[in-house]
Amino acid sequence: MATISSYQLKNGQTRWQVTGYAGVNPGTGKQINFHQRSFLTREAAKNWAKQKTAALIDQSAVNHSKGNMRIADWMHDWIQNYKLNVKEGSMIVYRYNIEKYIIPNVGSFTLARYSPGQHQRFISDMLDHGGKGGAPLSFNSVQIINATLSNALKKAVQLEYISRNPAVGVEFPRSVKQVHPTLHYWTREQADRFLATAHEENDPVWYYFFLTILDLGLRKGEAMALKWSDVDFSTNTININKTRLYRAETGPNSGLVVLDDPKFPASFRTLYMTDRLRTALLEWNRTWYPRPKILSLDEDAPAHGGEDFVFRMRAAPRFYGKVLRDRSTNGAFERIRKSTGLPKIVIHDLRHTLGVFMRESGVPLEDIRDVLGHKDISTTLIYAEVTPLVKKNATAKLNEYLVGDKQKKPTKRPGSANI
């Protein structure tokens, strides 16, 4: 493994050097060599070479033992010690995928014995029957599961526990990849009926909460995280700068409010209120913070309430002043939807509903992206052609263009005569 040789300095003195081979870099496939010079005697060079060789052997033994680690143990080690500087919202997704899908299906394999073929079977099984009751798991969900395991195995390669990542090169069936998510939304008339029913609820918070999500296109967590300090009636704006991690408010976090940055950097945004939303939130604010009869000239300045959450329960004495919880928001939405007799959608689809409204009203996709806080325009393209009205309006504009050209009178050139 090591070679000892002598060389001469310019002054004629002899020195000794050690060169050797330390294996192959698993990432690049290139040789790893070592070289140490300036030993005064051959014995000194020989002793250093022995120590270096022993260290390499020890490291190889350590890496071999790490390769015998179960995937279940490595996933726990990876998520706790190597997945750093990651938003807590993403960590929740990682932990869920690890405990729900990865460990139950491939956790017993050792790192060294988990092959590309076994990984391909795991992914195929998830696509075929990985969902609830043996139903197929969605393509997007399987993609996220694959990315989670692949990231963990990539780190194992970097640490030289294994020589290659078996998740690289996995194939997704073409028929599965071509399945596009279905966009669920309500028409304007349906949304108005829902809001009218919500306005009759025993607790008034639901009308204001769902109206805010609909008119601003917020994610549920963004709406649940709103504080009155984020609302400015003088500029007619609401600042989106945080989100509630309501899925993390369980177990040791039960009873707590867990906040984090929005989903993407683009999700930090300042949105303008519609006229009806501004009127409604002024009304809701004054419900909690009554104004004196003599109002100041700046009564519509930043809302009263400061760091209080905007949406809190009001009707039931037991829950008076409590912040909204995930289960209660879902329950209220479904109760109102059923009583109104509307098609089944979920709260997040109110956000899609606004995207459709904006698209139908002629708002460019780039502006829809900015309002909804999408990471890139590819996500917004789902609204490109979503309703017959969009296509009808496009055809109407084309007709106007074509008819307009035909109605233009030909311009007579100076000095020309009609033939």
C-alpha positions in Angstrom: 0.0 0.0 0.0 2.9 2.3 0.7 6.3 2.8 -1.0 9.3 4.4 0.7 12.0 6.1 -1.4 14.8 8.6 -0.9 15.5 11.8 -2.7 18.3 14.4 -2.6 18.1 18.0 -1.5 20.0 20.8 -3.4 22.6 20.8 -0.6 23.2 17.1 -1.1 21.5 15.8 2.0 19.2 12.7 1.8 15.6 12.8 2.7 12.9 10.1 2.6 9.3 10.1 1.3 6.3 7.9 1.4 3.8 7.5 -1.4 0.8 5.2 -1.4 -2.7 4.2 -2.6 -5.7 4.7 -0.4 -8.5 3.2 -2.5 -11.1 4.7 -4.9 -13.3 7.7 -4.4 -16.8 6.2 -4.6 -18.2 9.5 -6.0 -15.7 10.1 -8.9 -14.3 6.6 -9.4 -10.7 8.0 -9.3 -7.8 6.7 -7.2 -7.0 8.3 -3.9 -3.3 8.6 -3.3 -1.2 10.0 -0.4 2.3 11.5 -0.3 4.4 12.6 2.6 8.0 14.0 2.3 10.9 15.3 4.5 11.6 12.3 6.7 15.2 12.4 8.0 15.6 8.6 8.1 14.2 5.6 6.4 13.0 4.3 9.8 11.0 7.5 10.4 9.3 7.2 7.0 8.6 3.5 7.6 7.0 4.2 11.0 4.7 6.9 9.5 3.7 4.6 6.6 2.7 1.9 9.2 0.5 4.4 11.1 -1.1 5.7 7.9 -1.8 2.1 6.7 -3.4 1.2 10.1 -5.6 4.3 10.0 -6.8 3.5 6.5 -7.6 -0.1 7.6 -9.5 1.2 10.6 -11.4 3.6 8.5 -12.3 0.9 6.0 -13.5 -1.3 8.9 -15.7 1.5 10.2 -17.2 2.2 6.8 -17.9 -1.5 6.3 -19.7 -1.7 9.7 -21.7 1.4 8.7 -22.7 -0.4 5.5 -24.2 -3.1 7.6 -26.4 -0.6 9.3 -30.2 -1.1 8.7 -31.9 1.5 6.6 -34.3 2.1 9.4 -31.4 3.1 11.8 -29.7 5.1 9.1 -32.9 7.1 8.3 -33.2 8.1 12.0 -29.5 9.0 12.1 -29.8 11.0 8.9 -32.9 13.0 9.9 -31.5 13.8 13.4 -27.9 14.6 12.6 -27.4 15.3 8.9 -30.6 16.9 7.6 -29.7 20.4 8.9 -30.9 23.9 8.0 -34.3 22.6 6.8 -37.6 24.3 7.5 -39.7 22.5 10.1 -42.5 22.1 7.6 -40.3 20.1 5.3 -39.0 18.1 8.3 -42.6 17.1 9.1 -42.9 15.7 5.5 -39.6 13.9 5.8 -40.4 12.3 9.1 -43.9 11.2 7.9 -42.5 9.6 4.8 -39.8 7.8 6.8 -42.2 6.4 9.4 -45.2 5.8 7.1 -43.6 4.3 4.0 -39.8 3.9 4.0 -39.2 2.0 7.3 -42.2 -0.3 7.0 -41.2 -1.4 3.5 -37.4 -1.4 3.2 -36.2 -0.5 6.8 -34.9 -4.0 7.4 -32.4 -3.9 4.5 -28.8 -3.0 5.3 -27.3 -0.1 3.4 -24.8 -2.3 1.7 -27.4 -4.9 0.6 -30.1 -2.5 -0.7 -29.8 -2.7 -4.5 -31.2 -0.7 -7.4 -33.5 -3.6 -8.2 -34.9 -3.6 -4.7 -35.4 0.1 -4.8 -37.2 -0.1 -8.1 -39.5 -2.8 -6.7 -40.2 -0.6 -3.7 -41.2 2.4 -5.9 -43.3 0.3 -8.2 -45.1 -1.2 -5.2 -45.9 2.2 -3.9 -47.3 3.3 -7.2 -49.4 0.1 -7.4 -50.8 -0.3 -3.9 -48.9 1.9 -1.5 -52.0 4.0 -0.5 -54.7 3.5 2.0 -56.3 0.1 1.8 -53.9 -1.0 -0.9 -55.0 1.7 -3.3 -52.4 3.2 -5.7 -50.3 6.0 -4.2 -50.2 9.2 -6.2 -47.3 9.9 -8.5 -46.4 13.1 -6.6 -46.4 11.3 -3.3 -44.2 8.5 -4.6 -41.8 11.1 -6.0 -41.5 12.8 -2.6 -40.9 9.4 -0.9 -38.2 8.5 -3.5 -36.5 11.9 -3.0 -36.5 11.5 0.7 -34.8 8.1 0.6 -32.5 9.1 -2.3 -31.2 12.1 -0.3 -30.5 10.0 2.7 -28.6 7.4 0.6 -26.7 10.2 -1.1 -25.3 11.3 2.3 -24.4 7.7 3.0 -22.3 7.7 -0.2 -20.6 10.9 0.8 -19.7 9.4 4.2 -18.4 6.3 2.3 -20.8 4.0 4.1 -21.8 2.7 0.6 -20.1 3.0 -2.7 -23.1 4.1 -4.8 -26.7 5.4 -4.4 -29.2 2.6 -5.4 -32.0 5.1 -5.8 -30.3 6.8 -8.7 -31.8 5.8 -12.0 -35.2 4.6 -10.7 -37.9 4.4 -13.5 -41.4 5.8 -13.2 -43.9 4.2 -15.6 -44.7 6.5 -18.5 -48.5 6.0 -18.0 -48.2 7.1 -14.4 -46.1 10.2 -15.1 -48.7 11.4 -17.6 -51.4 11.6 -15.0 -52.1 15.2 -14.2 -53.8 16.4 -11.0 -57.5 17.4 -11.3 -58.2 21.0 -10.4 -61.2 21.3 -8.1 -62.9 24.7 -7.7 -66.3 26.4 -7.3 -67.9 28.9 -9.6 -68.5 32.4 -8.5 -72.1 31.7 -7.8 -71.2 28.6 -5.7 -68.6 30.5 -3.7 -71.1 33.3 -3.0 -73.6 30.7 -1.7 -71.0 29.2 0.5 -70.1 32.5 2.0 -73.7 33.4 2.6 -74.2 30.2 4.5 -71.0 30.7 6.5 -72.3 34.2 7.5 -75.2 32.5 9.2 -72.9 30.2 11.3 -73.2 30.4 15.1 -69.5 31.5 15.3 -68.9 34.4 13.0 -65.2 33.6 12.7 -65.9 31.1 9.9 -67.2 33.7 7.5 -64.2 36.0 7.9 -61.7 33.1 7.8 -63.0 31.5 4.6 -63.6 34.9 2.9 -60.0 35.8 3.6 -58.7 32.5 2.1 -60.9 32.9 -1.0 -60.2 36.6 -1.7 -56.5 36.4 -1.1 -55.8 32.9 -2.3 -54.0 32.0 0.9 -52.8 28.6 2.0 -54.7 27.4 5.1 -51.6 27.7 7.3 -51.0 31.3 6.1 -54.5 32.4 7.0 -54.3 30.7 10.4 -51.0 32.5 11.1 -52.3 36.0 10.4 -52.0 38.6 13.1 -53.6 42.0 13.2 -50.1 43.5 12.9 -50.1 42.1 9.4 -53.2 44.0 8.4 -53.0 47.6 7.3 -56.3 49.3 6.5 -54.6 52.6 5.5 -52.8 50.9 2.6 -55.4 48.3 2.1 -52.8 45.5 2.4 -52.1 42.3 4.2 -48.5 41.1 4.7 -48.0 37.3 4.3 -44.8 36.6 6.3 -45.4 33.3 8.2 -47.4 30.1 8.3 -48.9 27.9 10.9 -47.4 24.4 11.1 -50.7 23.0 12.3 -49.7 19.4 11.5 -46.9 19.8 14.1 -49.3 20.9 16.9 -49.7 17.4 18.3 -47.8 15.3 20.8 -45.3 17.4 22.8 -46.6 20.5 20.9 -50.2 19.9 21.7 -51.8 23.1 22.8 -49.0 25.2 21.2 -49.1 27.4 18.2 -46.2 26.5 15.9 -45.1 29.2 13.3 -42.6 29.0 10.5 -41.6 31.0 7.4 -43.9 30.6 4.4 -43.5 27.6 2.1 -41.2 29.3 -0.5 -39.3 32.6 -0.6 -41.9 33.7 -3.2 -44.6 33.1 -0.6 -43.5 36.2 1.3 -45.8 38.7 -0.3 -48.0 41.7 0.3 -51.5 41.4 -1.0 -54.2 44.0 -1.6 -57.7 43.4 -0.1 -60.8 43.3 -2.1 -63.4 45.8 -1.2 -65.6 43.2 0.5 -62.7 41.7 2.4 -61.6 45.1 3.7 -65.1 45.9 4.9 -65.5 42.5 6.5 -62.1 42.6 8.3 -62.8 46.1 9.6 -66.1 44.8 11.0 -64.3 41.8 12.5 -61.6 43.9 14.0 -64.1 46.2 15.7 -65.9 43.2 17.1 -62.8 42.4 19.2 -61.6 46.0 19.7 -64.5 48.4 19.9 -63.7 52.0 18.9 -64.7 55.0 20.9 -67.6 57.1 19.6 -65.2 59.9 18.7 -63.0 58.4 16.1 -59.6 59.8 15.1 -58.9 60.7 11.5 -56.6 57.7 11.2 -59.1 55.1 12.3 -58.3 53.0 9.3 -54.5 52.8 10.1 -52.9 49.5 11.0 -55.5 47.3 12.7 -56.0 47.3 16.4 -55.0 44.1 18.1 -51.2 44.0 17.4 -49.8 40.5 17.8 -53.2 38.9 18.5 -54.2 36.3 15.9 -56.9 37.5 13.5 -58.9 34.4 13.6 -60.1 33.2 17.0 -63.2 31.5 18.2 -65.9 33.8 19.6 -69.3 32.1 20.1 -68.6 29.2 22.5 -67.7 30.4 26.0 -65.4 27.4 26.5 -63.3 28.2 23.4 -63.7 32.0 23.5 -60.5 33.7 22.2 -58.9 30.4 21.3 -57.0 30.2 18.0 -58.4 28.0 15.2 -57.2 24.4 15.0 -56.9 22.3 11.9 -59.6 19.9 12.8 -62.1 22.6 13.6 -61.4 24.4 10.3 -62.0 21.3 8.3 -65.1 20.4 10.3 -66.6 23.8 9.8 -65.8 23.9 6.1 -67.4 20.5 5.5 -70.5 21.3 7.6 -71.1 24.6 5.7 -70.5 22.9 2.3 -73.0 20.1 3.0 -75.6 22.4 4.3 -75.3 24.5 1.2 -75.4 21.5 -1.1 -72.2 22.3 -3.0 -69.9 20.0 -4.8 -67.2 18.5 -2.6 -63.9 20.3 -2.4 -61.4 21.0 0.4 -60.3 24.3 2.0 -57.2 24.4 -0.2 -59.4 24.4 -3.2 -60.7 27.9 -2.3 -57.2 29.0 -3.3 -57.6 27.3 -6.6 -61.0 28.9 -6.9 -59.4 32.4 -6.7 -56.8 31.3 -9.3 -59.7 30.4 -11.7 -61.5 33.7 -10.9 -58.4 35.7 -11.8 -57.8 33.7 -14.9 -61.4 34.1 -16.1 -61.2 37.9 -15.4 -58.2 38.2 -17.7 -55.4 38.4 -15.1 -52.0 37.3 -16.6 -50.5 34.1 -15.3 -47.5 35.9 -14.1 -49.6 38.1 -11.8 -51.6 35.0 -10.6 -48.3 33.5 -9.7 -47.3 36.5 -7.6 -50.7 36.6 -5.8 -50.7 33.0 -4.9 -47.0 32.9 -4.0 -46.0 30.1 -6.4 -42.3 29.1 -6.5 -42.3 29.3 -10.3 -44.6 29.9 -13.3 -44.9 26.1 -14.0 -47.1 25.7 -11.0 -49.4 28.5 -12.2 -49.8 26.9 -15.6 -52.6 24.7 -14.1 -54.8 27.7 -14.6 -53.8 28.3 -18.3 -57.0 26.7 -19.7 -59.2 25.6 -16.8 -62.8 26.6 -17.8 -64.9 27.0 -20.9 -65.1 30.7 -20.1 -61.4 31.2 -20.5 -61.5 29.5 -24.0 -64.6 31.4 -24.9 -63.1 34.8 -24.0 -59.9 33.9 -25.9 -62.0 33.1 -29.0 -64.0 36.3 -28.6 -60.8 38.3 -28.6 -59.6 36.5 -31.7 -63.0 37.3 -33.4 -62.7 40.9 -32.5 -59.2 41.0 -34.0 -60.2 39.3 -37.2 -63.4 41.3 -37.7 -61.6 44.5 -36.9 -59.1 43.9 -39.7 -61.8 43.3 -42.3 -63.7 46.4 -41.3 -60.7 48.6 -41.9 -61.0 50.6 -45.2 -58.1 50.3 -47.6 -55.9 53.3 -47.6 -55.7 55.1 -51.0 -52.2 55.8 -52.1 -51.5 59.4 -53.2 -51.7 59.9 -57.0 -53.3 56.5 -57.6 -56.5 56.1 -59.6 -59.2 53.5 -59.1 -59.3 50.9 -61.8 
